[in-house]
Protein backbone atom coordinates (compact mmCIF):
# COMPACT_ATOMS: atom_id res chain seq x y z
CA UNK A 1 0.00 0.00 0.00
CA UNK A 2 1.21 3.52 -0.78
CA UNK A 3 0.67 5.85 2.16
CA UNK A 4 -0.03 9.45 1.09
CA UNK A 5 1.91 11.19 3.87
CA UNK A 6 2.46 14.96 3.85
CA UNK A 7 6.19 14.71 3.11
CA UNK A 8 5.75 12.25 0.22
CA UNK A 9 7.51 13.17 -3.02
CA UNK A 10 5.94 12.07 -6.30
CA UNK A 11 7.86 11.88 -9.58
CA UNK A 12 5.97 11.61 -12.88
CA UNK A 13 7.99 10.22 -15.77
CA UNK A 14 6.90 12.25 -18.79
CA UNK A 15 7.87 9.64 -21.39
CA UNK A 16 5.59 6.62 -21.81
CA UNK A 17 6.85 3.16 -20.83
CA UNK A 18 6.17 -0.32 -22.14
CA UNK A 19 3.58 -1.68 -19.70
CA UNK A 20 5.00 -5.18 -19.95
CA UNK A 21 7.86 -3.92 -17.74
CA UNK A 22 8.10 -5.63 -14.36
CA UNK A 23 8.70 -4.06 -10.97
CA UNK A 24 12.42 -4.87 -11.37
CA UNK A 25 12.67 -3.23 -14.79
CA UNK A 26 10.77 -0.14 -13.62
CA UNK A 27 13.08 0.11 -10.59
CA UNK A 28 16.08 0.04 -12.94
CA UNK A 29 14.39 2.71 -15.09
CA UNK A 30 14.01 4.93 -12.01
CA UNK A 31 17.74 4.57 -11.31
CA UNK A 32 19.02 4.97 -14.85
CA UNK A 33 16.58 7.26 -16.68
CA UNK A 34 15.16 9.31 -13.81
CA UNK A 35 18.44 9.42 -11.83
CA UNK A 36 16.63 8.63 -8.59
CA UNK A 37 16.80 5.97 -5.90
CA UNK A 38 13.77 3.64 -6.26
CA UNK A 39 14.18 2.62 -2.58
CA UNK A 40 13.95 6.16 -1.16
CA UNK A 41 10.21 6.03 -0.43
CA UNK A 42 9.15 8.42 -3.21
CA UNK A 43 6.36 7.40 -5.59
CA UNK A 44 7.25 7.09 -9.27
CA UNK A 45 4.39 7.37 -11.76
CA UNK A 46 4.56 5.96 -15.30
CA UNK A 47 2.05 6.07 -18.14
CA UNK A 48 1.37 3.95 -21.18
CA UNK A 49 1.73 5.26 -24.72
CA UNK A 50 -2.07 5.22 -25.20
CA UNK A 51 -2.48 7.12 -21.90
CA UNK A 52 -5.16 4.71 -20.68
CA UNK A 53 -2.96 3.13 -17.98
CA UNK A 54 -0.75 4.34 -15.16
CA UNK A 55 1.66 2.51 -12.86
CA UNK A 56 2.81 3.75 -9.47
CA UNK A 57 6.02 2.32 -8.04
CA UNK A 58 7.12 2.87 -4.44
CA UNK A 59 9.23 1.30 -1.70
CA UNK A 60 7.15 0.98 1.48
CA UNK A 61 10.02 0.02 3.78
CA UNK A 62 9.54 -3.74 3.49
CA UNK A 63 9.14 -4.25 -0.25
CA UNK A 64 8.41 -2.67 -3.60
CA UNK A 65 4.77 -1.76 -4.28
CA UNK A 66 3.47 -1.63 -7.85
CA UNK A 67 -0.03 -0.27 -8.48
CA UNK A 68 -1.62 -0.33 -11.94
CA UNK A 69 -4.77 1.44 -13.08
CA UNK A 70 -6.25 0.67 -16.49
CA UNK A 71 -9.17 2.72 -17.79
CA UNK A 72 -11.79 0.89 -19.83
CA UNK A 73 -12.99 4.15 -21.40
CA UNK A 74 -11.15 7.40 -22.04
CA UNK A 75 -7.60 8.19 -21.11
CA UNK A 76 -5.69 10.04 -18.45
CA UNK A 77 -4.88 13.71 -18.86
CA UNK A 78 -1.10 13.96 -18.78
CA UNK A 79 1.44 16.78 -18.99
CA UNK A 80 2.81 17.41 -22.49
CA UNK A 81 5.28 14.73 -23.60
CA UNK A 82 8.85 15.95 -23.13
CA UNK A 83 12.02 14.63 -21.60
CA UNK A 84 12.46 14.73 -17.87
CA UNK A 85 10.18 14.45 -14.89
CA UNK A 86 7.42 16.39 -13.18
CA UNK A 87 7.42 16.59 -9.36
CA UNK A 88 4.16 16.53 -7.40
CA UNK A 89 3.20 16.68 -3.74
CA UNK A 90 1.19 13.97 -1.99
CA UNK A 91 -1.85 16.24 -2.14
CA UNK A 92 -1.48 16.68 -5.90
CA UNK A 93 -1.15 12.91 -6.37
CA UNK A 94 -4.30 12.30 -4.33
CA UNK A 95 -6.17 14.87 -6.41
CA UNK A 96 -4.96 13.27 -9.65
CA UNK A 97 -5.95 9.77 -8.56
CA UNK A 98 -9.40 10.93 -7.44
CA UNK A 99 -10.23 13.40 -10.19
CA UNK A 100 -8.44 12.42 -13.41
CA UNK A 101 -10.11 14.24 -16.27
CA UNK A 102 -11.11 11.70 -18.90
CA UNK A 103 -10.86 12.42 -22.60
CA UNK A 104 -13.53 10.47 -24.52
CA UNK A 105 -12.34 7.76 -26.87
CA UNK A 106 -13.88 8.33 -30.27
CA UNK A 107 -12.79 5.19 -32.14
CA UNK A 108 -15.13 2.92 -30.17
CA UNK A 109 -12.38 0.45 -29.25
CA UNK A 110 -12.42 -1.24 -25.88
CA UNK A 111 -9.54 -3.07 -24.20
CA UNK A 112 -9.35 -6.85 -24.49
CA UNK A 113 -10.71 -8.64 -21.44
C-alpha positions as CSV (number, residue, x, y, z in Angstrom):
1,X,0.0,0.0,0.0
2,X,1.2,3.5,-0.8
3,X,0.7,5.9,2.2
4,X,0.0,9.5,1.1
5,X,1.9,11.2,3.9
6,X,2.5,15.0,3.8
7,X,6.2,14.7,3.1
8,X,5.8,12.3,0.2
9,X,7.5,13.2,-3.0
10,X,5.9,12.1,-6.3
11,X,7.9,11.9,-9.6
12,X,6.0,11.6,-12.9
13,X,8.0,10.2,-15.8
14,X,6.9,12.3,-18.8
15,X,7.9,9.6,-21.4
16,X,5.6,6.6,-21.8
17,X,6.8,3.2,-20.8
18,X,6.2,-0.3,-22.1
19,X,3.6,-1.7,-19.7
20,X,5.0,-5.2,-19.9
21,X,7.9,-3.9,-17.7
22,X,8.1,-5.6,-14.4
23,X,8.7,-4.1,-11.0
24,X,12.4,-4.9,-11.4
25,X,12.7,-3.2,-14.8
26,X,10.8,-0.1,-13.6
27,X,13.1,0.1,-10.6
28,X,16.1,0.0,-12.9
29,X,14.4,2.7,-15.1
30,X,14.0,4.9,-12.0
31,X,17.7,4.6,-11.3
32,X,19.0,5.0,-14.8
33,X,16.6,7.3,-16.7
34,X,15.2,9.3,-13.8
35,X,18.4,9.4,-11.8
36,X,16.6,8.6,-8.6
37,X,16.8,6.0,-5.9
38,X,13.8,3.6,-6.3
39,X,14.2,2.6,-2.6
40,X,13.9,6.2,-1.2
41,X,10.2,6.0,-0.4
42,X,9.2,8.4,-3.2
43,X,6.4,7.4,-5.6
44,X,7.3,7.1,-9.3
45,X,4.4,7.4,-11.8
46,X,4.6,6.0,-15.3
47,X,2.1,6.1,-18.1
48,X,1.4,4.0,-21.2
49,X,1.7,5.3,-24.7
50,X,-2.1,5.2,-25.2
51,X,-2.5,7.1,-21.9
52,X,-5.2,4.7,-20.7
53,X,-3.0,3.1,-18.0
54,X,-0.7,4.3,-15.2
55,X,1.7,2.5,-12.9
56,X,2.8,3.7,-9.5
57,X,6.0,2.3,-8.0
58,X,7.1,2.9,-4.4
59,X,9.2,1.3,-1.7
60,X,7.2,1.0,1.5
61,X,10.0,0.0,3.8
62,X,9.5,-3.7,3.5
63,X,9.1,-4.2,-0.2
64,X,8.4,-2.7,-3.6
65,X,4.8,-1.8,-4.3
66,X,3.5,-1.6,-7.8
67,X,0.0,-0.3,-8.5
68,X,-1.6,-0.3,-11.9
69,X,-4.8,1.4,-13.1
70,X,-6.3,0.7,-16.5
71,X,-9.2,2.7,-17.8
72,X,-11.8,0.9,-19.8
73,X,-13.0,4.2,-21.4
74,X,-11.2,7.4,-22.0
75,X,-7.6,8.2,-21.1
76,X,-5.7,10.0,-18.4
77,X,-4.9,13.7,-18.9
78,X,-1.1,14.0,-18.8
79,X,1.4,16.8,-19.0
80,X,2.8,17.4,-22.5
81,X,5.3,14.7,-23.6
82,X,8.8,16.0,-23.1
83,X,12.0,14.6,-21.6
84,X,12.5,14.7,-17.9
85,X,10.2,14.4,-14.9
86,X,7.4,16.4,-13.2
87,X,7.4,16.6,-9.4
88,X,4.2,16.5,-7.4
89,X,3.2,16.7,-3.7
90,X,1.2,14.0,-2.0
91,X,-1.9,16.2,-2.1
92,X,-1.5,16.7,-5.9
93,X,-1.1,12.9,-6.4
94,X,-4.3,12.3,-4.3
95,X,-6.2,14.9,-6.4
96,X,-5.0,13.3,-9.6
97,X,-5.9,9.8,-8.6
98,X,-9.4,10.9,-7.4
99,X,-10.2,13.4,-10.2
100,X,-8.4,12.4,-13.4
101,X,-10.1,14.2,-16.3
102,X,-11.1,11.7,-18.9
103,X,-10.9,12.4,-22.6
104,X,-13.5,10.5,-24.5
105,X,-12.3,7.8,-26.9
106,X,-13.9,8.3,-30.3
107,X,-12.8,5.2,-32.1
108,X,-15.1,2.9,-30.2
109,X,-12.4,0.4,-29.2
110,X,-12.4,-1.2,-25.9
111,X,-9.5,-3.1,-24.2
112,X,-9.4,-6.8,-24.5
113,X,-10.7,-8.6,-21.4
